[in-house]
Amino acid sequence: MSCKRGSNNRTRKQKYQNASTFKNNMYDTSKMTKDINAIEHKGLCEHCKQLLEWRVHFRKYKPLTQPKKCVRCLQRNILRAYHIICDDCGVKDNLCCKCGQNPDAPIERPVPAVEEEREQVEFETDVKMLRERQRRKFHRLMKQGMSGEEALAQVNVSSKEEST
């Protein structure tokens, strides 16, 4: 055993030290592993968020294959693994979606897909409404690594300066 029962103190150091840290995608380049690594854990308290990040980091995270039932509204609309409360009930009652407790710190909530889609459509129409010269400048800024919103803002600012 690593330490005596009932005692939290260890008397010796770790016997075998790992030479390098564990990388969960070192030998596995599958789509599923990439998707799991890209998951954003929102709607959780800080403790539950750390637990799920640990599971992802050490390849212990197993995604859901079918939606689960929410314990508050009893609807089958939980799409993420290890959650017990759906996003709607979590937002309504300000609860952590994994442990179901009301935390002291505010919880970061996911943006609904409908709202995200609407913002994407608005962004695309804004880009289409640009003049050819501005559109080319926008694409040039995007290639340089600037985000879409920053590039659009810079193009709009420069077009206002040119008009005055």
Salt bridges, closest charged atoms under 4 A:
ASP28 OD2 - ARG59 NH2 2.95
ASP35 OD2 - LYS31 NZ 3.03
GLU40 OE1 - LYS42 NZ 3.21
ASP87 OD1 - ARG80 NH2 2.59
ASP93 OD2 - ARG72 NH2 2.96
GLU108 OE2 - LYS42 NZ 3.37
GLU122 OE2 - ARG118 NH1 2.95
GLU132 OE1 - ARG135 NH1 2.90
GLU132 OE2 - ARG136 NE 2.99
